[in-house]
Amino acid sequence: MEHNPIIEKISDHYRKKLPFVMYALPENDELHIYLQKDNTLHTIEEFSKQVFVFAPFDFSETAFCIPEENCEIFQTTIEKQKFGSKVKKLARSVSEKNKYLKLFNKTHEAIKQRKATKIVISRFKDIKVTNFNLEELIKQLFSLNQAVFRYIWYHPETGLWCGATPEILVYTNEHSFTTMALAATQQYNGSMHVLWSPKEIDEQQLVTDSITNSLQKVTSVLKVSNSHTHRAGSLLHLKTNITGILKSGKTTITTIAAALHPTPAVCGTPQKFAKEFIKQNEGYPREFYTGFLGPIKTKHDPSWLMVNLRCMKIEENIARIYAGGGITIGSNPEEEWQETQNKMQTMLQVLHPML
């Protein structure tokens, strides 16, 4: 990245352990930066103020936030960085794979017993970063595929998180809203023309049905598109666009977020059983992975809440990369393991110069 005094200002802010967030919206090269003036940990329940929200997977009523009124706010254009042709691959670990397969088998057994139709299980991988540099992280992360939402969040109470997520939880623009059902994953190999298996199509339909059922209670108009192949960097997904009109005076971005989160794409169905199964069996706290985040604006300006996927937490020169996938009755353990490997490649590519 060329010399940029704003980026240097962010690095100085980070050295002082002061909170900040920076993000770029999907299909946009504009970088938005909030530098909080003190180290207060702010929380929010009703998303009615101009803030950047950061909520965990185990969200109930309160999320963390960085309020615009407590910040210096900047915008700058992203200087694109070309990635090298060599892609670093994740090191193979027999113990990690065996641990995942054990969790897969337990999950699949619960589904076979009809306790759930789908359960999303995840894992993490800790990678040592030998030469961490915030400016390098910014350069790498915001050079990723601009079709996704890219962000870096830091607060001394939560640590440094960053990601490049393709999934919208909810987007609102005055009285209208947009969300999506995103499920099934294949590696992108130069063509959007791929065949989706019955298992993948069924998984996508489960997510779509669950989201529309949740939204019918809080919206007055709902439109559902046909599913189509959607590219997010090196991966392909099945995607269904869902749009609607908010019930006047009753429905807000807060009520929609509460109705949707956690979606079947990150938790499962039925939601209550799947969430409890995850908390009891995954063996680690997800924290903000598969939570949601994004900028909340005034009612006359668009607001975005994104699902926190393709993300990592960096703490004391250790980067923890997260990935997961939905398990259904037709899932194959080897394919599900490989899917998590593929999903981790996005953040591994970001880390590459610092390893």
N, C-alpha and C positions, 0 to 999 in steps of 0.2 A: 504494500500500500504506500502510495506517495506520501510525502510529509503532510500531515494533517493536524493542526493545532488542537482540534476538538478531540481527536483520538488520544493525543498526548494528555489532554485534560482528564479524560476518562481514566487513563492509566494512573495519573496522580491521585485521583479520587479513590481508586482501588487500593493504592498503597496506604492511604489514610484510613482504610477500612470503613469508608462511607458507602451507603447503599446507592445503587444505580440500576437502571434497566435500559437496554437498547434493543430495538426491534425493527424489522422490515416486513411490511405486509406482503401477502402473496401477489405475484406479478408486479412487483414494485421495487425499484432500486433505492428509494429514499430511506435513509436511516434516521429513526427517531430516537432521541436520547433524553432520559430524565436523570439528572444528578441530584439526589436528595441532599439537603443542606445539613442534616444531622443524622445520627444513627438510630433514631426512634424506629421501633418496629410497629408499623401501623396495621390495623385490622379493619375489616369492613363486612357488614352483613347485607345491607341493601345496596346494590350496585347503581347508585344514583348520582355519585360524584365523579368528577373527572380524575380517574386513577388508572394505574396499571395493576390488574388483579393477578395474584399468584396463589392458586389453591391446590391443596394436596389431593391425592386419590381418596383418602378417607375424609372427604369434605362433608360437613353437616350443615352449619349455618354461617361460619366465619371463615373468611379468607384473609391472607396477608395482602398488602397493597403498598404501592408507592404513589402518594397523592401528587398531582400536578402542582398544587398550590404550595407544596413544600420543596419544590425543585427548581433548579435551573434547567431550562429546556432548550435543546438544540436540534437542528436537522442538518444532515450532510448527505452528499451523494456517495454511494458505495463505489470504491475503486475495485474493479474485478481482478481477481487473481486466477491465473490459469493453473489448474491442477496438473501434476505430472502424469505421464502415461502409465507409470508403475503404481499399482494399487497394493497397499500393504494388506496382507491377509491375517485374519485372527489366528493366533497359535492354537493348535488342537490340544484339547485337554480331555483325557479319558475320564478323569474323576468328575469334571463338570458335566460332561455328557451323560455319564451314568446317573448323576444326581437329577438331571433334568428328566431322563427317561423314567426314573422311579416316580417322579412327580406326575409325568404324563400318564403312567399306568394307573396311578391312584385316581387321577382326574377322569380318565376314560372309564374306569370301573363305576364311578359315581354316575356318569352319563348313561352307561349300560343299565344301571339300576333305576333309571328314569328319575333321578333326583334333580337333574338339570338337563336342558337341551344343549347348552353351550356353556363352557367355562374358559375364560382367558387366563392362561398361566404365563408367568414371565420369569426371567432370570437376569442376573447382572454379571458383568465381567470387570474386574479391577485391572487397570493398566497403568504401569509406572510411567510418569512423564518426567523425563530427565532435564528438559530445558523449557519449562513453562514460561510463556510470555503472553500477556494479555493482548498486546497489539497484534501478535501473530495469530492468536485465537480469533480476534475480530476479522482479520484479513481472510483467514481460511473459512470461517463460518458464513460470513456474508457474501462469499463468492460461490456458495452452493446454489443449486437449482433455484431460480427465483420464483418458481411456481409455488413454493412452500413458504410458510411463516417461519422466519428465523429470529432468534432472540438470544440475549445474554442477560441474566438476572443475577444480581449480587446483593446480599445483605449479610452482615457478620453473624446474624442469628440463624440463617438458613444455608449459608455457603454460596458458592458460585455454581449456577446452573446454566446450561445452554442447550439449544436444540434447533431442529429444522423439521417442523411438523406439517404434514399434509392435511390434517383433519380439523375441520371447523366444528366446534361444539354448537355455537350459534353466532350469527351475524345479524345485527339489527340496523335498519335504516328507517327512522321515524316509525311508521306503523307496520312495516313489513319486516319479515325475518327470513333467514336462510340457514339451513343446517344440512347435514349429509349423513348418509350411511356408507361407511367405508369398511370393507372387509375383503378377505382373500388376498393372497400375495403371490406374485411370481417375479422372478428376476427379469429385468428388461434386457433384451439381447438384440436391440436395434430395430424391433418391429412392435407396433401396437396390436397387430393381428395375432392374438393368442387364443388358445382354447381353454375354457374354464371347466373344471370337472364338476360333476353333480354335487360333490361335497362343498366346493367353493361357492357354487351358485346358491345352495341351500343356506350356507352360513351367511351370505350377503342378505338373503331374504329374511332370515331371522332378525338381523340387525335392523333392516328397514321396517319390518312389522312392529318391532318393539318401540322404535322411535316414533312412528306415526301413532301408535296407540297412546303413548305418553303425551304427545302433543295435542291430540284431539280434545283433551280435557281442558286445555288452557288457550286454545286458538279458535278463531271463527272460520277461517278458510285455510285449507291445506291442499297443496298440489305435490304430487310425487312423480318424478321422472322415471323413465326406463333406466335400468342399470347399464353402465358402460365402462369400458376399460379406461383407467386413469393412471397417468404416469407421475410418480414422485421420485425424481432422481433416477437411481438405478433400479427402482422397484415399480411394479405394476400392481394396481388394485382394482377391484370392482367397486364402482361408486354409483350411488343414487342421490340425486339432488332433491331436497325437500324444501319447499317454500310455503309461506303462509302470511296471514294477517293477524296481528295481535288483537286480542279482545280489548276494546276501548275501555281505558280506565282500570282494567283488571290485570292485564298481563304485562310484565316487564321482562327485561333481559334476566333479572334475578329469578323470576318464577320459571322461565324456560330453562335456565341453567340447572335449577334445582330439579325440574321434571326430567331432564335428560341425563344428568350425571349420577353415577357412572353409566355410560352407554354399554350396550352388549358388545361393542367393538373392543372395550377395554376391561369388561367385567364378566358379563355372561347373562344367561337367562334361565330361570327366573333370577332377577337381580339380587334379591335378599340372600338366597342360598349361595349363589356364585360368589358374592362378596365375602360372606362368612367363610366359605371354603378357601378362598384365596388367603385371607388373613390367618387361617389356621394351618395352611399347608405349604405356602410358598417358602417360608423359612427366613424371610427378611422383610423389613418395612419398605414399601414402595416410596414413601415420602411424597415427592411432587411428581414422580413418574406416573403417567396416566391421570394426573390431576388436570386442571385447566388454567389458562392464563390469557391475558390480553388487555388491550386498552379500552377503557370505558369512557365514552364521550357524553356530551349533552344529548338530550332527546332529539335534537335536530341534526346531529352528526352521526355517522356510522360508528358502531361499537363492534368489537371482535372478541370472541372468546374461543381459544383454540385448545384442542386436547394435547396434552404434553407428551408427545411421542418422539421417537428418534432423538433422544436427549441423553445428557450425561451430567454428572455432578463432579466437579473438580475440587479436591481438598487435599492439602499437604502433598502435592505432587503425585496424587493418585486420581486417575479419572475413572469413575464408575459409569460404564455404559449399560443401558437397559434395553431389553427387547422382550417381546412376548408374542403370543399367537392364540387364536381361538381354537379350542378343542371341541369337536362334535363327534357324533357316533361314527362318522366316516373318516376320522383323522388317522394319519399314518405317522408313527413316532419319528422315523428317520426324516421324513419330509418336514415335520414340525420343528425338529432340531435345526435342520438346515435353514429354515425360514428365520429363526432367531439369529443365526450366524449372518445371514444376508442383511438383516435389519441393522445389525451392529456396525456394518461396514460404513454407513453414512458418517457416524461420529468418529470412527477410526480414521477415515480420510481427513477429517478436520484436524485430528491430533498428529497426523503423520510427520510434519516438520519438527515436532517437539518431542519425538520419541528417541 
